Amino acid sequence: MLFSYFKVAARHFTRQKRYFALNVIGLSIGLAAAMLTAFYVLHELSYDSDQPDANVHYRVEMHAQENGNEYLLSTQKHRDSC
């Protein structure tokens, strides 16, 4: 039964090559985008995870421009010290 599905799919692909190529290209672009998004999210979630007691720390970052000057502020505090 499974073999007959593959045989029908092979016949369909040989008759409609452009449609098949469009489907394969769309599938590969979609999979690549999903993988890139997943890798980005995993990287962002692993930020500062190597620090001891990382679950009880938080980090505040600010980027501002004022009067032509650029200010970067990065503060990291322990939750218990608030």
C-alpha positions as CSV (number, residue, x, y, z in Angstrom):
1,M,0.0,0.0,0.0
2,L,2.8,2.4,0.9
3,F,4.7,1.5,-2.2
4,S,1.7,2.4,-4.4
5,Y,1.6,5.9,-2.8
6,F,5.2,6.4,-3.7
7,K,4.5,5.2,-7.3
8,V,1.6,7.6,-7.7
9,A,3.7,10.5,-6.3
10,A,6.6,9.7,-8.7
11,R,4.2,9.7,-11.7
12,H,2.7,13.0,-10.5
13,F,6.2,14.6,-10.1
14,T,7.4,13.4,-13.6
15,R,4.3,14.9,-15.2
16,Q,4.3,18.3,-13.4
17,K,8.0,19.2,-12.9
18,R,7.4,23.0,-12.4
19,Y,4.8,22.4,-9.7
20,F,7.1,19.9,-8.0
21,A,10.1,22.3,-8.1
22,L,7.9,25.1,-6.7
23,N,6.7,22.9,-3.8
24,V,10.3,21.7,-3.0
25,I,11.7,25.2,-3.1
26,G,8.8,26.5,-0.9
27,L,9.3,23.6,1.6
28,S,13.0,24.2,1.8
29,I,12.7,27.9,2.4
30,G,10.0,27.3,5.1
31,L,12.1,24.7,6.9
32,A,15.2,27.0,6.7
33,A,13.2,29.9,8.2
34,A,11.8,27.7,10.9
35,M,15.2,26.4,11.8
36,L,16.8,29.8,11.9
37,T,14.0,31.1,14.1
38,A,14.5,28.1,16.5
39,F,18.2,28.6,16.6
40,Y,17.8,32.3,17.4
41,V,15.3,31.6,20.2
42,L,17.5,29.0,21.7
43,H,20.5,31.4,21.6
44,E,18.5,34.2,23.3
45,L,17.2,31.8,26.0
46,S,20.7,30.6,26.8
47,Y,21.9,34.2,27.5
48,D,23.8,34.3,30.9
49,S,22.7,30.7,31.6
50,D,26.4,29.8,32.5
51,Q,26.3,32.1,35.5
52,P,25.9,30.6,38.9
53,D,22.3,31.0,40.2
54,A,21.2,32.4,36.8
55,N,17.6,31.9,37.7
56,V,17.7,34.5,40.5
57,H,19.5,37.2,38.5
58,Y,18.0,39.7,36.1
59,R,19.6,42.1,33.6
60,V,18.4,45.5,32.5
61,E,19.7,47.1,29.3
62,M,18.9,50.5,27.8
63,H,20.0,52.1,24.6
64,A,19.3,55.9,24.3
65,Q,20.2,58.8,22.2
66,E,20.0,62.4,23.5
67,N,21.4,65.6,22.0
68,G,23.5,63.6,19.5
69,N,25.1,61.5,22.2
70,E,24.6,57.8,22.5
71,Y,24.2,56.1,25.9
72,L,24.3,52.4,26.7
73,L,23.3,51.2,30.1
74,S,23.7,47.6,31.3
75,T,22.9,46.7,34.8
76,Q,22.8,43.3,36.4
77,K,21.4,42.7,39.8
78,H,20.6,39.9,42.1
79,R,16.9,39.6,43.0
80,D,17.5,39.4,46.7
81,S,19.4,42.7,46.8
82,C,16.3,44.8,45.7
